[in-house]
Amino acid sequence: MPGTAALPRQNGELVFDAPWQGRVVGVAIGVVRELGLGWDEFRQRLIAAIASDPERPYYESWTAALESLVTDRGVLTGDALIGRLAIE
């Protein structure tokens, strides 16, 4: 993904400061695939999450976008998602 939604990389490798950050990326990819959605649906939600709170840490915006997707699609509640990702 280009622009503000681009994943942070260092020497071509994805960069995560904490294990939950990698999990939220993996869960997002899995949810998009499992629901048979185009990646653009998630990407647009991520762009909107970043725009709504530009000061929010990047991977917290991934969490917000994922929460929006799964709750809008009726897959999980926001609380259930947070519990599965083990984010405190």
N, C-alpha and C positions, 0 to 999 in steps of 0.2 A: 504494500500500500504506500503510495507516495503522500507527501504533504504532512499535515499535523497528525494524521492517523498512522504514519509509518512506524513500524517497530524499531526500537533503538538497537543498533548493531555496533559491534566493535570488531574490526578485522573480519567483517562478513558474518560474524556469529551473533545470534540474539543475545541481548544483555538483560539479565534479571537481577535485582538486588535482594530478592527474597523468594523462597520456593513458591509461595502462593501466586506470584506474578506469572510464573511459567504455567501453573495450573489453570489460571483464568484464561490464558491464551489457548491452552489445550482444550479446555472445556468449551470455549467459544467455537473453535474449529469443529469439535465433535458435535455440538448442538446444531450448527449450521448444516453439517453433513447429514445428521440423523433426521432433521426436519425436511431435508431435500430443498433447502433454500439456496439462492445465489449468495455468494459472499458479499455482494454489494448491499444486501439488506442489512447485514451486520455492520459493514463499513459506514453506511449512512448513519446508523445509530451511534457509532463511535465518534464520528465527526460531530454529531449533534451534542453528545455528552461532553466532548472537549470544548465546544463552543459555549455550552451552557455554564461551564465553570472552568475557565482557562487556567486558574491557579491550582486546580485539583491535580494531584499526582497522576501521571500518565496511566499507569495500570489500574488505578482506581476508576478512571474513565472507562477502561475495558470492562470492569465489573459493573459499572452503571449501565453500559450499553448491553451487556449480557443479561443483566436483570430486566431491563426494558424488553428485550427480545423474548425471554422465556415467560415473563409474566403476561405480556401481550398475547402470546401464543397459547397461554394456559398450561404450559409445561410444568412450571414450578412457581411457588410464591417467592418473593424476594427473600424472606427469612430462610426458606429451605435452600435457596441457592447459596446464601452466605454460609450456612451450616455445611454444605457440601464442599465449599472451597476452603473452609476453616480459616476465614479471614477474621481477624479481631480488630 
